[in-house]
């Protein structure tokens, strides 16, 4: 069971991702999570409001099964195949505790200091969540895909726009965690 419980090393997970990408390329599909939101909106009738949603969503419904599998697989893995602890560097855990008051670092995937339901009663947190969600959704559509679509599918196809998008994702993440996060949560 340790093989299932422990994180898989790169030399196992990497080839499995490569095999998945090869199979998707072979059958003429591309891997993307954010485009599934477009499919769900189209199914819901958003094409009546915006031309962006007017397309043959039936050709993309296979990707909804991928989303469903990711949700179910994530639930099963977190609930039954994990001890729900995160193995992080002790210095990082100490820094999170000292600088941001996150004492549960390394004890939970979602620290309650940031993600507990009580946090939703704070209007500042609600505004941040809504604004952040909008920015992530807009950014994914503006970039023509999300991190999984660009970093996994686009880079495996040697797409220059995907390389530019992935570089932008990394820069944005670094700016957020090193510049904005300390300003917002200090």
Helices and strands as residue ranges (DSSP letters): H 2-5, H 10-26, H 34-43, G 46-48, G 51-53, G 57-60, H 62-80, H 90-100, H 112-115, G 117-121, H 123-142, H 147-148, I 149-154, H 155-156, H 160-175, I 176-180, H 181-184
